[in-house]
Amino acid sequence: MAEADKVFAGAIPELYERLMVPLIFEPYAKDLAERVAQLKPLDVLEIAAGTGVVTRMLAPKLDVEAQFVVTDLNQPMLDVAHARLGDDERIVWQQADAMALPFDDESFDVVLCQFGVMFFPDRVKAYREARRVLKPGGRFLFNVWDRVEANELAHAAVEALAAQFQENPPSFMRRVPHGYADPKIIRADLVAAGFHDITLETLEKRNGPISASDAATGFCQGTPVRSEIEERDASALAAVTEEVAEALRKRFGSGMIERRIQAHVVGAVR
C-alpha cells in the first residue's frame, strides 16, 4: 500500500465528512452502532474512527458509566470527529496506530472499526493487537466493503476515472476500500490472529441520495483519489472531477442518485 493511501489530511477530512459520510458511510454506521450497543459494553475502543460517524451514532446508545476511547491514525480526521460530536466526559479522543495500540492487555469489552481494516498494512498483526486489548470473551466488530462491482456508484466513478487516465488509471478505490472483499481471506486472517466464533454477513443497502456533482467531488476530492489525480496532473483536479460527474449523469440521470452499496459486517470473539 502506498503511503498516500493512508493520508486523510488537508482538504480531504472536511469533504469526506460533508459528502462521503452521508453518501455511503451512514447506513453502515447505524448498523454497526446498533450491533455494538446490543452487547452493552462498558469499555469500548474504536479504531480508524475517521470523522466519527459511528462514534456519533454509538455514543448516545452507551451506558452513562461506559468509557469510550476513539482513535484514528490521522489527527485531522479525529479533529473533525471531535468538533462534530462535542465534549462527552465518557469519550477519550486519541491518535493511535492500529498496528501498535497504546493500551494495556485485556482493557476493552468491544473493539470496533468502521471501514478501516482495509488500510492496515498487516491485517493479521492489527487483528492480534485488537485481540490483545480485548478482555477474555470480548468482541471485535468491523465492516469492510464488498467488491467495487457490487457498489454501483463507486464502480461508475472508478470506470470514469479510468477513462480519463487510460495509460495509468487511479487505482486507490479498487486496491484499498474495495480490495479486501474476499470472505475466505477475512476469516483466515482472523483465525490466524487467534479469534474464534467468526461471523460474516453480506449486507446490501442504498447510498444516501446525492447529485452527480457532489458524488464526483466526494470520490475525487474527499478521498486519497485526490492525491492520485494530482500526481498525474496537478492542474487537472477540477476538470477530472467534472468529467466524472458528467459520466455519472450519463449513467444515472440528472436527478439525485440512489444506488446499491454492499459491505460485509464481521464479528469475532477473543
C-alpha positions as CSV (number, residue, x, y, z in Angstrom):
1,M,0.0,0.0,0.0
2,A,1.3,3.4,-0.9
3,E,1.9,5.8,2.0
4,A,-0.5,8.3,0.4
5,D,-3.3,5.8,0.6
6,K,-3.4,6.3,4.4
7,V,-3.3,10.1,4.4
8,F,-6.5,11.9,5.1
9,A,-5.4,15.5,5.6
10,G,-5.6,18.9,4.0
11,A,-8.9,19.4,2.3
12,I,-9.9,15.8,2.5
13,P,-11.4,15.5,6.0
14,E,-14.0,18.2,5.5
15,L,-15.1,16.9,2.1
16,Y,-15.1,13.4,3.4
17,E,-17.3,14.3,6.3
18,R,-19.6,16.5,4.2
19,L,-20.0,14.3,1.2
20,M,-18.7,10.7,1.7
21,V,-20.2,10.2,5.1
22,P,-23.9,10.7,4.1
23,L,-23.2,9.1,0.7
24,I,-22.0,5.7,1.8
25,F,-20.9,5.5,5.4
26,E,-24.0,6.5,7.4
27,P,-26.1,3.4,6.6
28,Y,-23.5,1.0,7.8
29,A,-22.5,3.2,10.8
30,K,-26.1,2.9,12.1
31,D,-26.0,-0.8,11.7
32,L,-22.6,-1.2,13.4
33,A,-23.6,1.1,16.3
34,E,-26.7,-1.0,16.9
35,R,-24.7,-4.2,16.9
36,V,-22.2,-2.8,19.5
37,A,-25.0,-1.3,21.7
38,Q,-26.7,-4.7,21.9
39,L,-23.7,-6.1,23.7
40,K,-24.0,-3.4,26.4
41,P,-20.2,-2.9,26.7
42,L,-18.7,-0.6,29.4
43,D,-15.2,-0.3,27.9
44,V,-15.2,0.4,24.2
45,L,-12.4,1.1,21.7
46,E,-13.0,2.4,18.2
47,I,-10.0,2.2,15.8
48,A,-9.8,4.0,12.5
49,A,-12.7,6.2,13.5
50,G,-12.3,8.7,10.7
51,T,-14.6,11.7,11.1
52,G,-16.6,9.9,13.7
53,V,-19.9,8.8,12.1
54,V,-20.0,5.6,14.1
55,T,-18.9,7.5,17.2
56,R,-21.8,9.9,16.9
57,M,-24.3,7.1,16.5
58,L,-22.9,4.9,19.2
59,A,-22.3,7.4,22.0
60,P,-26.0,8.0,22.8
61,K,-26.6,4.3,23.0
62,L,-23.8,3.5,25.5
63,D,-24.3,3.3,29.3
64,V,-23.7,6.5,31.2
65,E,-20.9,4.7,33.0
66,A,-19.3,3.5,29.8
67,Q,-15.8,4.6,28.8
68,F,-15.3,5.1,25.0
69,V,-11.8,5.5,23.5
70,V,-11.9,6.8,19.9
71,T,-8.8,6.6,17.8
72,D,-7.5,7.2,14.3
73,L,-4.1,7.3,12.6
74,N,-4.9,10.7,11.2
75,Q,-5.3,13.5,13.7
76,P,-7.1,15.8,11.3
77,M,-9.8,13.3,10.9
78,L,-10.2,13.0,14.7
79,D,-10.3,16.8,15.0
80,V,-13.3,16.8,12.7
81,A,-14.9,14.0,14.6
82,H,-14.4,15.7,18.0
83,A,-15.7,19.0,16.7
84,R,-18.8,17.4,15.3
85,L,-19.7,15.5,18.4
86,G,-18.5,18.0,21.0
87,D,-17.3,17.1,24.5
88,D,-18.6,14.0,26.2
89,E,-16.9,13.0,29.5
90,R,-17.2,9.3,28.6
91,I,-15.1,9.8,25.4
92,V,-11.3,9.9,25.1
93,W,-10.0,11.1,21.7
94,Q,-6.6,9.7,21.0
95,Q,-4.4,9.5,17.9
96,A,-3.3,5.8,17.6
97,D,-1.9,3.3,15.1
98,A,-4.0,0.1,14.9
99,M,-0.8,-1.7,14.3
100,A,0.6,-0.8,17.7
101,L,-2.2,0.1,20.0
102,P,-1.1,2.1,23.1
103,F,-3.4,0.3,25.5
104,D,-2.9,-2.4,28.1
105,D,-3.8,-6.0,27.6
106,E,-7.4,-7.0,28.3
107,S,-8.7,-3.5,28.6
108,F,-11.9,-3.5,26.4
109,D,-15.2,-5.3,26.1
110,V,-15.6,-4.4,22.4
111,V,-13.2,-3.2,19.7
112,L,-14.9,-1.8,16.6
113,C,-13.8,-0.5,13.3
114,Q,-15.9,1.1,10.5
115,F,-14.3,0.6,7.1
116,G,-10.8,0.8,8.4
117,V,-9.2,-2.6,8.3
118,M,-8.6,-2.3,4.5
119,F,-5.9,0.3,5.3
120,F,-3.9,-1.9,7.7
121,P,-0.6,-2.8,6.1
122,D,-0.6,-6.1,8.1
123,R,-4.1,-7.1,8.9
124,V,-3.2,-10.2,11.0
125,K,-0.9,-8.1,13.1
126,A,-3.6,-5.4,13.6
127,Y,-6.1,-8.1,14.5
128,R,-3.7,-9.5,17.0
129,E,-3.5,-6.1,18.5
130,A,-7.3,-5.8,18.7
131,R,-7.4,-9.3,20.3
132,R,-4.6,-8.3,22.8
133,V,-6.5,-5.3,24.2
134,L,-9.8,-7.2,24.4
135,K,-10.9,-8.8,27.6
136,P,-11.5,-12.6,27.5
137,G,-14.7,-13.2,25.6
138,G,-14.6,-9.7,24.2
139,R,-15.9,-8.9,20.8
140,F,-14.3,-7.5,17.7
141,L,-16.8,-6.0,15.2
142,F,-16.0,-4.3,11.9
143,N,-17.3,-3.8,8.4
144,V,-15.5,-3.8,5.1
145,W,-16.6,-3.0,1.6
146,D,-17.5,-5.8,-0.9
147,R,-16.0,-5.8,-4.4
148,V,-16.3,-2.4,-6.2
149,E,-18.5,-4.1,-8.8
150,A,-21.1,-4.6,-6.1
151,N,-21.1,-0.9,-5.3
152,E,-22.7,0.8,-8.2
153,L,-21.7,4.4,-7.7
154,A,-18.1,3.7,-6.7
155,H,-17.8,1.4,-9.7
156,A,-19.1,4.0,-12.1
157,A,-16.6,6.6,-10.6
158,V,-13.7,4.1,-11.0
159,E,-14.6,3.5,-14.6
160,A,-15.0,7.2,-15.3
161,L,-11.5,7.9,-13.8
162,A,-10.0,5.1,-15.8
163,A,-11.4,6.7,-19.0
164,Q,-9.6,10.0,-18.0
165,F,-6.3,8.3,-17.3
166,Q,-6.2,5.4,-19.7
167,E,-2.5,4.7,-19.5
168,N,-2.3,4.9,-15.7
169,P,-5.7,4.9,-14.1
170,P,-6.1,5.8,-10.4
171,S,-6.3,2.5,-8.5
172,F,-7.0,3.6,-4.9
173,M,-10.7,2.7,-4.9
174,R,-10.2,-0.8,-6.3
175,R,-7.0,-1.5,-4.4
176,V,-7.9,-0.2,-0.9
177,P,-11.5,0.4,0.1
178,H,-12.7,-2.5,-2.2
179,G,-9.5,-4.5,-2.1
180,Y,-10.3,-6.7,0.9
181,A,-13.6,-8.2,0.0
182,D,-13.0,-12.0,0.0
183,P,-14.8,-13.6,3.0
184,K,-12.4,-16.6,2.9
185,I,-9.4,-14.3,3.3
186,I,-11.0,-12.2,6.1
187,R,-11.9,-15.3,8.0
188,A,-8.4,-16.8,7.6
189,D,-6.8,-13.6,8.8
190,L,-9.0,-13.5,11.9
191,V,-8.2,-17.2,12.7
192,A,-4.5,-16.5,12.2
193,A,-4.8,-13.7,14.8
194,G,-6.4,-16.1,17.3
195,F,-10.1,-15.2,17.0
196,H,-13.0,-17.7,17.1
197,D,-16.8,-17.7,16.6
198,I,-16.3,-15.6,13.5
199,T,-19.5,-14.4,11.7
200,L,-19.7,-12.6,8.3
201,E,-22.9,-11.1,6.9
202,T,-23.0,-9.5,3.5
203,L,-25.3,-6.5,3.8
204,E,-26.8,-4.6,0.9
205,K,-28.0,-1.0,1.4
206,R,-28.6,2.1,-0.7
207,N,-26.4,5.1,-0.8
208,G,-27.7,8.4,0.6
209,P,-29.3,10.4,-2.2
210,I,-26.7,12.7,-3.8
211,S,-26.2,14.7,-7.0
212,A,-23.7,13.5,-9.6
213,S,-21.6,16.6,-9.0
214,D,-21.4,16.0,-5.2
215,A,-20.7,12.3,-5.7
216,A,-17.9,13.1,-8.1
217,T,-16.4,15.7,-5.7
218,G,-16.6,13.2,-2.8
219,F,-14.8,10.4,-4.7
220,C,-12.3,12.6,-6.5
221,Q,-11.5,15.2,-3.8
222,G,-12.7,13.7,-0.4
223,T,-10.5,10.5,-0.6
224,P,-6.9,9.7,-1.4
225,V,-8.0,9.6,-5.1
226,R,-7.3,13.3,-4.9
227,S,-3.6,12.6,-4.5
228,E,-3.7,10.1,-7.4
229,I,-5.2,12.7,-9.7
230,E,-2.8,15.4,-8.6
231,E,0.2,13.1,-9.1
232,R,-0.9,12.5,-12.7
233,D,-1.7,16.2,-13.5
234,A,-1.5,18.8,-10.7
235,S,-3.8,21.2,-12.6
236,A,-6.5,18.6,-13.5
237,L,-8.4,18.1,-10.3
238,A,-11.4,20.3,-11.1
239,A,-11.6,19.2,-14.7
240,V,-11.4,15.5,-13.9
241,T,-14.0,15.9,-11.2
242,E,-16.4,17.4,-13.7
243,E,-15.7,14.7,-16.2
244,V,-16.6,12.1,-13.6
245,A,-19.7,14.0,-12.7
246,E,-20.8,14.0,-16.3
247,A,-20.1,10.3,-16.6
248,L,-22.3,9.7,-13.5
249,R,-25.1,11.9,-15.0
250,K,-25.0,9.9,-18.3
251,R,-25.3,6.6,-16.4
252,F,-27.7,7.5,-13.6
253,G,-29.5,10.6,-14.8
254,S,-29.5,14.2,-13.8
255,G,-31.6,13.8,-10.6
256,M,-30.5,12.6,-7.2
257,I,-28.7,9.2,-7.3
258,E,-29.6,6.3,-5.0
259,R,-27.9,3.0,-5.9
260,R,-26.8,-0.2,-4.4
261,I,-23.9,-0.3,-1.9
262,Q,-22.7,-3.6,-0.4
263,A,-20.4,-4.5,2.5
264,H,-19.5,-7.4,4.8
265,V,-20.2,-7.0,8.6
266,V,-17.8,-9.2,10.6
267,G,-17.8,-10.3,14.2
268,A,-15.3,-12.3,16.1
269,V,-14.7,-13.4,19.7
270,R,-11.4,-13.2,21.7
